[in-house]
Amino acid sequence: MRAGPDPRRAGAAAGTAVRSLLRRIRLRQGWARVRTGFWPIVQASLAAGAAYGIAHLLLGHAQPFFAAVAAWVCLGFSFDRELRRVAEVAVGVAVGVGMGELVVEVIGSGWWQLTVVLLVSALLARFIDRGPLLVTQAGVQAIVVVGLPLAVAADGAFGRWTDAVIGGLVALVVTVLTPGDPRRRLRVQAANGTGELAETLESIARGLRARDLDELGAALVRGRASEPVLAEWRDGARRSAEIAQVSVNRGHWAEFRLLAEQAVLLDRAMRSVRVLARRAPTVVGPDGSWPDVTAAADLVERYAGGVRLLSTALGGGGSMEDARALLLEVAAASDPRLVGGDDLGVASLVVLLRAPVVDTLEAAGVPGGEARAALPEL
């Protein structure tokens, strides 16, 4: 007599499969972040090396690490570089290093000297400008200078301040010569976030078509793992819209605001799709039999295709007309009576699909009333 499957082994195998899927998802998301940040990091690294080389070769400073620090801190690791922001950080670094040098030269270093220099540097930074980055960098660099007093003797009085100024100037030159478009980063995030929704839907469609409960479980895992990607897009777009109201990028404010609204809508759509993935296995009968889910799988697959078109349009800043057309077709076909037939379980899946389709249509530029009107009446 053959023994049945061991539940513990089956559970362990399922857990291993989920962990493997999560690793693959995180690796893909990690590589997406690397691709987004590659050139900004290359530029910042080259700028830090150039600042160090200028201070070392032209000024004769033995270890001008503050030049490299200032250049790197000013430029950061993204294309979202506003001249004002870079200038804020550069001035903050120079103020902090300069005050630290002055304190070390006049009264030495120690816990109370550090307190004094931090207090004075922060107040001076607040006097110079309202920017929080300036104050933060002034305080941090002052602490570092007072904490590393031995480097003063190597390059003379205010040697580290000179290095910091050089690093800030190099960063400003790089910012001016390589102006970044802040919309580029947001478009990449939008394409990645929308792509996560499309992949989750494609996984649900595959699971239904193949009658594969493991694939449906993987779709739920994939949907949950997408939260950081969508949150990054949503938060980044919101911050950019707020900053654009008072910065040189105010001409892009409308696009930033639209991207922020689209991020909220697609995040909401993803939450609904996760519910769909969680409910999909409930169509299976107690005896393990499946109803006819082919029409439902087709509908989900077409929805995924519309989301893919939307992802391409958002990533390239192009027209969303093709995405709208396909998504409107999906909305018109989302009739639980036709797709589900006599099976209430399949019909309930179509009902769950209607809300994310409306959210996605709104993200594609269809007014909310028109998007809801595109659905068949229940």
TORTI-5250 format. One record per residue (C-alpha): residue number from 1; residue in three letters; y, z, x. Coordinates in Angstrom, 3 decimals, padded with zeros to 6 digits. Each point is the difference from the previous one (the first is absolute). Layout:
TORTI-5250
n,res,Y,Z,X
NUM,ALA,Y,Z,X
...
END
This chain:
TORTI-5250
n,res,Y,Z,X
1,MET,000.000,000.000,000.000
2,ARG,003.327,-001.067,001.497
3,ALA,002.656,002.638,000.336
4,GLY,003.420,-000.702,-001.445
5,PRO,003.104,-000.314,002.177
6,ASP,001.209,003.171,001.665
7,PRO,003.347,000.948,-001.650
8,ARG,001.212,001.677,003.193
9,ARG,-000.606,-003.111,002.076
10,ALA,001.650,-002.169,-002.632
11,GLY,003.027,002.307,-000.059
12,ALA,000.227,-000.011,003.793
13,ALA,-000.200,-003.803,000.066
14,ALA,002.735,-000.261,-002.631
15,GLY,002.216,002.394,001.963
16,THR,-000.540,-002.012,003.178
17,ALA,000.917,-003.218,-001.816
18,VAL,003.198,001.545,-001.364
19,ARG,001.014,001.308,003.430
20,SER,-000.691,-003.403,001.535
21,LEU,002.155,-001.686,-002.652
22,LEU,002.826,002.475,000.582
23,ARG,-000.157,-000.649,003.742
24,ARG,000.243,-003.747,-000.567
25,ILE,002.928,000.435,-002.385
26,ARG,001.837,002.293,002.407
27,LEU,-000.648,-002.371,002.896
28,ARG,001.423,-002.896,-002.019
29,GLN,003.034,002.022,-001.007
30,GLY,000.452,001.152,003.594
31,TRP,-000.045,-003.560,001.300
32,ALA,002.521,-000.958,-002.671
33,ARG,002.335,002.714,001.320
34,VAL,-000.562,-001.224,003.550
35,ARG,000.897,-003.566,-000.969
36,THR,003.148,001.203,-001.738
37,GLY,001.144,002.140,002.916
38,PHE,-001.178,-002.137,002.931
39,TRP,003.216,-001.838,000.898
40,PRO,002.367,002.923,-000.624
41,ILE,-002.154,002.175,002.262
42,VAL,-000.077,-002.728,002.661
43,GLN,003.809,-000.254,-000.142
44,ALA,000.492,003.767,000.168
45,SER,-002.448,000.303,002.896
46,LEU,001.736,-002.758,001.957
47,ALA,003.389,001.576,-000.721
48,ALA,-001.213,003.389,001.242
49,GLY,-001.333,-001.593,003.189
50,ALA,003.220,-001.955,000.511
51,ALA,002.148,003.110,-000.462
52,TYR,-002.127,001.918,002.491
53,GLY,000.206,-002.883,002.476
54,ILE,003.794,-000.315,-000.307
55,ALA,000.549,003.713,000.612
56,HIS,-002.507,000.065,002.847
57,LEU,000.901,-003.219,001.819
58,LEU,003.739,-000.281,-000.652
59,LEU,000.991,003.678,-000.065
60,GLY,-002.644,001.248,002.398
61,HIS,-001.298,002.738,-002.317
62,ALA,-003.397,001.217,001.114
63,GLN,-001.526,000.717,-003.420
64,PRO,002.284,-001.250,-002.785
65,PHE,-002.412,000.796,-002.800
66,PHE,002.854,000.808,-002.382
67,ALA,001.008,-003.658,000.146
68,ALA,-003.421,-001.016,-001.266
69,VAL,-000.062,002.825,-002.559
70,ALA,003.395,-000.972,-001.411
71,ALA,-000.925,-003.697,-000.309
72,TRP,-003.317,000.761,-001.685
73,VAL,001.404,002.592,-002.413
74,CYS,002.876,-002.281,-001.003
75,LEU,-002.145,-003.039,-000.726
76,GLY,-003.067,001.617,-001.532
77,PHE,-003.013,-002.061,-001.015
78,SER,001.108,-002.090,-002.985
79,PHE,002.240,-002.990,-000.667
80,ASP,002.104,002.143,-002.315
81,ARG,002.770,000.447,002.579
82,GLU,003.512,000.356,-001.246
83,LEU,002.736,-000.077,002.616
84,ARG,001.545,003.141,-001.463
85,ARG,-003.285,001.889,000.132
86,VAL,-000.673,-001.029,003.610
87,ALA,003.555,000.968,000.941
88,GLU,-000.435,003.386,-001.726
89,VAL,-003.111,000.766,002.014
90,ALA,001.550,-001.259,003.242
91,VAL,003.086,002.182,-000.421
92,GLY,-002.150,002.962,-001.017
93,VAL,-002.157,-000.345,003.108
94,ALA,003.073,-000.329,002.228
95,VAL,001.684,003.044,-001.573
96,GLY,-003.108,002.139,000.291
97,VAL,-000.740,-000.960,003.578
98,GLY,003.657,000.336,001.014
99,MET,000.346,003.477,-001.511
100,GLY,-003.283,001.042,001.548
101,GLU,001.161,-001.185,003.423
102,LEU,003.287,001.850,-000.388
103,VAL,-001.652,003.266,-000.963
104,VAL,-002.541,-000.181,002.829
105,GLU,002.749,-000.774,002.524
106,VAL,002.311,002.790,-001.175
107,ILE,-002.184,002.887,-001.205
108,GLY,-003.552,-000.962,000.979
109,SER,-003.032,-000.099,-002.247
110,GLY,-001.814,002.547,-002.115
111,TRP,-000.627,001.014,-003.566
112,TRP,003.600,000.899,-000.832
113,GLN,001.378,-003.056,001.819
114,LEU,-002.346,-002.140,-002.106
115,THR,001.313,001.698,-003.154
116,VAL,003.588,-000.675,001.050
117,VAL,-000.552,-003.640,000.869
118,LEU,-001.936,-000.685,-003.205
119,LEU,002.735,001.586,-002.107
120,VAL,002.835,-001.830,001.747
121,SER,-001.811,-003.355,000.118
122,ALA,-000.852,000.052,-003.702
123,LEU,003.536,000.995,-001.013
124,LEU,001.513,-002.665,002.239
125,ALA,-002.335,-002.611,-001.476
126,ARG,001.002,001.028,-003.515
127,PHE,003.642,-000.365,001.010
128,ILE,-000.570,-003.487,001.389
129,ASP,-001.867,-001.405,-003.007
130,ARG,-001.775,000.957,-003.221
131,GLY,-003.301,-001.650,000.985
132,PRO,-002.973,002.396,000.095
133,LEU,-001.690,-002.003,002.770
134,LEU,002.918,000.640,002.317
135,VAL,-000.232,003.771,-000.485
136,THR,-003.781,000.053,000.362
137,GLN,-000.027,-002.005,003.212
138,ALA,002.878,001.974,001.477
139,GLY,-001.891,003.248,-000.520
140,VAL,-003.362,-001.285,001.206
141,GLN,001.360,-001.580,003.178
142,ALA,002.093,003.073,000.803
143,ILE,-003.123,002.161,-000.256
144,VAL,-001.919,-002.355,002.300
145,VAL,002.766,-000.027,002.605
146,VAL,000.369,003.763,000.106
147,GLY,-003.755,000.368,000.123
148,LEU,-000.278,-002.361,002.992
149,PRO,002.757,001.182,002.344
150,LEU,-001.687,-001.011,003.244
151,ALA,000.710,-003.692,-000.530
152,VAL,003.753,000.578,000.422
153,ALA,-000.181,000.325,003.746
154,ALA,-001.760,-003.308,000.406
155,ASP,002.753,-002.197,-001.462
156,GLY,003.072,002.179,000.223
157,ALA,002.189,001.475,-002.686
158,PHE,-000.256,-001.839,-003.323
159,GLY,-002.627,-002.350,001.366
160,ARG,-002.141,000.399,-003.091
161,TRP,003.010,-000.630,-002.236
162,THR,000.607,-003.286,001.814
163,ASP,-003.650,-000.915,-000.519
164,ALA,000.269,000.770,-003.718
165,VAL,003.117,-002.158,-000.312
166,ILE,-001.760,-002.886,001.721
167,GLY,-003.001,000.325,-002.310
168,GLY,002.246,000.038,-003.075
169,LEU,001.949,-003.036,001.193
170,VAL,-003.202,-001.937,000.657
171,ALA,-001.197,000.860,-003.526
172,LEU,003.283,-001.173,-001.502
173,VAL,-000.199,-003.284,001.921
174,VAL,-003.561,-000.583,-001.224
175,THR,001.062,000.766,-003.591
176,VAL,002.896,-002.455,000.173
177,LEU,-002.009,-002.771,001.671
178,THR,-003.081,000.372,-002.230
179,PRO,001.347,000.776,-003.472
180,GLY,-002.784,000.978,-002.357
181,ASP,-000.270,-000.824,-003.666
182,PRO,-000.923,003.247,-001.810
183,ARG,-001.535,-002.064,-002.781
184,ARG,-002.726,-001.235,002.372
185,ARG,-001.686,003.405,000.273
186,LEU,000.177,000.601,-003.749
187,ARG,-001.448,-003.430,-000.740
188,VAL,-002.941,000.703,002.288
189,GLN,-000.539,003.347,-001.726
190,ALA,000.243,-001.698,-003.403
191,ALA,-002.583,-002.606,000.985
192,ASN,-002.330,002.690,001.364
193,GLY,000.357,002.230,-003.060
194,THR,-000.518,-002.837,-002.464
195,GLY,-002.912,-001.254,002.097
196,GLU,-001.679,003.398,-000.372
197,LEU,000.221,-000.343,-003.790
198,ALA,-001.475,-003.501,000.179
199,GLU,-002.905,001.148,002.179
200,THR,-000.793,002.876,-002.356
201,LEU,-000.063,-002.384,-002.961
202,GLU,-002.177,-002.481,001.903
203,SER,-002.434,002.815,000.777
204,ILE,-000.151,000.970,-003.696
205,ALA,-000.627,-003.642,-000.953
206,ARG,-002.816,-000.274,002.565
207,GLY,-001.565,003.217,-001.229
208,LEU,000.030,-001.139,-003.626
209,ARG,-001.275,-003.488,000.791
210,ALA,-002.827,001.275,002.196
211,ARG,-000.651,003.034,-002.219
212,ASP,000.352,002.108,003.124
213,LEU,000.969,003.644,-000.502
214,ASP,000.467,000.504,003.743
215,GLU,002.615,-002.766,000.088
216,LEU,001.828,001.599,-002.917
217,GLY,-000.044,003.310,001.857
218,ALA,001.369,-001.765,003.068
219,ALA,002.815,-001.423,-002.133
220,LEU,000.992,003.518,-001.045
221,VAL,-000.063,001.177,003.617
222,ARG,002.088,-003.004,001.042
223,GLY,002.540,000.690,-002.743
224,ARG,000.364,003.627,001.029
225,ALA,000.331,-000.914,003.672
226,SER,002.906,-002.329,-000.819
227,GLU,002.318,002.883,-000.949
228,PRO,001.637,000.329,003.467
229,VAL,000.771,-003.743,000.127
230,LEU,001.643,-000.025,-003.414
231,ALA,001.841,003.259,000.709
232,GLU,001.375,-001.407,003.260
233,TRP,001.332,-003.056,-001.823
234,ARG,001.431,002.037,-002.879
235,ASP,001.718,002.574,002.217
236,GLY,001.252,-002.596,002.490
237,ALA,001.520,-002.170,-002.715
238,ARG,001.674,002.995,-001.635
239,ARG,001.507,001.171,003.308
240,SER,001.195,-003.505,000.861
241,ALA,001.679,-000.359,-003.416
242,GLU,001.770,003.348,000.445
243,ILE,001.142,-000.815,003.540
244,ALA,001.136,-003.513,-000.961
245,GLN,002.549,001.439,-002.423
246,VAL,002.023,001.381,002.920
247,SER,-001.015,-002.242,002.915
248,VAL,000.499,-003.510,001.318
249,ASN,-003.074,-001.077,-001.972
250,ARG,001.651,000.582,-003.364
251,GLY,-000.328,-003.742,-000.652
252,HIS,-003.788,000.511,-000.178
253,TRP,000.233,002.992,-002.331
254,ALA,-001.183,-001.942,-003.059
255,GLU,-003.128,-001.218,001.807
256,PHE,-000.743,003.484,001.338
257,ARG,000.372,001.407,-003.504
258,LEU,-002.304,-002.677,-001.418
259,LEU,-002.631,000.696,002.671
260,ALA,000.188,003.712,-000.793
261,GLU,-000.534,-000.705,-003.719
262,GLN,-002.886,-002.365,000.772
263,ALA,-001.611,002.655,002.191
264,VAL,000.118,002.533,-002.850
265,LEU,-001.459,-002.501,-002.481
266,LEU,-002.851,-001.070,002.275
267,ASP,-000.759,003.586,000.959
268,ARG,-000.312,000.703,-003.735
269,ALA,-002.211,-003.072,-000.376
270,MET,-002.254,001.248,002.802
271,ARG,-000.390,003.376,-001.716
272,SER,-001.124,-001.777,-003.179
273,VAL,-002.376,-002.220,001.971
274,ARG,-001.583,003.078,001.561
275,VAL,-000.676,001.266,-003.525
276,LEU,-001.572,-003.388,-000.777
277,ALA,-002.239,000.269,003.087
278,ARG,-001.030,003.516,-000.989
279,ARG,-000.820,-001.033,-003.577
280,ALA,-001.774,-003.277,000.818
281,PRO,-003.418,001.593,000.710
282,THR,000.002,001.568,-003.491
283,VAL,-000.877,-003.384,-001.541
284,VAL,-003.541,000.436,001.330
285,GLY,-002.396,001.260,-002.626
286,PRO,-002.121,003.159,000.324
287,ASP,-002.998,-002.169,000.883
288,GLY,001.934,-001.730,002.796
289,SER,000.563,-003.222,-001.926
290,TRP,003.266,-001.891,000.326
291,PRO,001.848,-001.758,-002.824
292,ASP,001.460,-003.454,000.516
293,VAL,002.967,000.687,002.308
294,THR,000.495,-003.546,001.305
295,ALA,003.149,-000.635,-002.044
296,ALA,001.473,003.346,001.075
297,ALA,-000.775,-000.764,003.659
298,ASP,001.679,-003.399,-000.364
299,LEU,003.092,001.614,-001.498
300,VAL,000.263,002.594,002.772
301,GLU,-000.496,-002.722,002.612
302,ARG,002.794,-002.124,-001.498
303,TYR,002.244,003.067,-000.024
304,ALA,-000.790,000.529,003.693
305,GLY,000.965,-003.633,000.646
306,GLY,003.392,000.551,-001.655
307,VAL,000.537,003.111,002.103
308,ARG,-000.858,-002.002,003.133
309,LEU,002.650,-002.574,-000.893
310,LEU,002.479,002.819,-000.568
311,SER,-000.885,001.505,003.392
312,THR,000.722,-003.312,001.718
313,ALA,003.314,-000.379,-001.826
314,LEU,001.130,003.545,000.816
315,GLY,-001.012,-000.310,003.649
316,GLY,001.872,-003.258,000.479
317,GLY,002.933,000.697,-002.303
318,GLY,-000.882,-003.128,-001.967
319,SER,-000.298,-000.959,-003.641
320,MET,-002.264,002.074,-002.246
321,GLU,-000.312,-002.763,-002.601
322,ASP,-003.663,-000.806,000.746
323,ALA,-000.917,003.685,-000.122
324,ARG,001.818,000.451,-003.307
325,ALA,-001.743,-003.012,-001.529
326,LEU,-003.494,001.215,000.908
327,LEU,000.718,003.595,-000.972
328,LEU,001.315,-001.152,-003.403
329,GLU,-003.259,-001.883,-000.519
330,VAL,-001.932,003.172,000.877
331,ALA,002.104,001.999,-002.449
332,ALA,-000.605,-002.519,-002.792
333,ALA,-003.766,000.148,000.683
334,SER,-000.129,003.821,-000.020
335,ASP,-001.445,000.237,-003.493
336,PRO,-002.679,002.721,-000.124
337,ARG,-001.559,-001.530,-003.117
338,LEU,-000.569,-003.377,001.668
339,VAL,-000.885,001.199,003.508
340,GLY,-002.014,003.052,-001.034
341,GLY,-001.746,-001.551,-002.987
342,ASP,-002.017,002.598,-001.838
343,ASP,-000.240,002.365,002.977
344,LEU,002.554,002.785,-000.262
345,GLY,-000.461,000.960,003.644
346,VAL,001.026,-003.428,001.287
347,ALA,002.821,-000.169,-002.547
348,SER,001.319,003.336,001.282
349,LEU,000.208,-001.456,003.522
350,VAL,002.209,-002.802,-001.297
351,VAL,002.209,002.568,-001.731
352,LEU,000.367,001.842,003.318
353,LEU,000.898,-003.271,001.731
354,ARG,002.955,-000.728,-002.284
355,ALA,002.346,002.690,001.365
356,PRO,-000.205,-001.033,003.688
357,VAL,000.388,-003.663,-000.999
358,VAL,003.285,000.857,-001.737
359,ASP,001.196,002.020,003.023
360,THR,-000.849,-002.888,002.314
361,LEU,001.778,-002.490,-002.249
362,GLU,003.121,002.172,000.118
363,ALA,-000.280,000.145,003.797
364,ALA,-000.165,-003.811,-000.033
365,GLY,003.303,-000.189,-001.849
366,VAL,-001.094,-000.182,-003.641
367,PRO,002.076,002.286,-002.279
368,GLY,-001.965,002.942,-001.372
369,GLY,000.241,-001.095,-003.640
370,GLU,-001.139,-003.522,000.824
371,ALA,-002.858,001.303,002.152
372,ARG,-001.288,002.229,-002.817
373,ALA,000.444,-002.784,-002.530
374,ALA,-002.290,-002.224,002.102
375,LEU,-002.944,002.280,-000.846
376,PRO,-002.085,-000.772,-003.112
377,GLU,000.465,002.512,-002.765
378,LEU,-002.697,002.631,-000.303
END
